[in-house]
Amino acid sequence: ECVAGYDPADPDTRAIARPPFARIAAEEPPLPPWIAFVRTPMWERAETETAAAFDELVAHLADRVEERALPDDLRAAWDWHRTIMEADIASNYAAEYERGADRLSESLRRQIERGRSTLAIDYLRALAQVPRLNDGFEALFDRFDAILTPSAPGSAPMGLDSTGDPSFCTLWTLCGMPAITLPLLAGDNGMPIGVQLVARRGDDARLLRTAQWLVRCAAAA
């Protein structure tokens, strides 16, 4: 609630009352939520222990979870996200790149250079897909309160060198959908396997309430 609200410098915000996130999150859902288990087109990246852990979780929640498949053509969304992200990075870090590209990390420098070579028409075409993607999820969110999916292919990496593979978050980031990761499962290394819940764009408060419900259900296992 401290960071949410209208910002005249942000065209994606609206001048409406700030939702009472904390109060809604603490409430009991009026009805037990319905959850859609979605593997996404990135499922082949899921490690064996992640796939097994989610199969077990879905079985535990069987009376409130249904599996739903996403269209194969959604694979293009990962390319659209990369096009937008790298062009934006190139724009946002233009001054730093010009002053000292050699002092930037190799990974960031490569992203900036790819972004600088992105054609305007490709960038605009990628941006134009975002509303279409959100529209495509409307029917699913009319039926379900949230999507259940992994937040990463495997358990959290040890150490601070990397945050891991973000591919299981990319689609929701591109769509601007609220998502939360819950450390409800664990890998063989003792590190958490993230359980990600995703809600319709703008439905942040109900997502927090659904997450609280899921935590209680998992604790009762």
Secondary structure, 3 states (H helix, E strand, C coil): CCCCCCCCCCCCCCCCCCCCHHHHHHCCCCCCCCEEECCCCCHHHCCHHHHHHHHHHHHHCCCCEEECCCCHHHHHHHHHHHHHHHHHHHHHCHHHHHHHHHHCCHHHHHHHHHHHCCCHHHHHHHHHHHHHHHHHHHHHHHHCCEEEEECCCCCCCCCCCCCCCCCCCHHHHHHCCCEEEEEEEECCCCCEEEEEEECCCCCHHHHHHHHHHHHHHHHCC
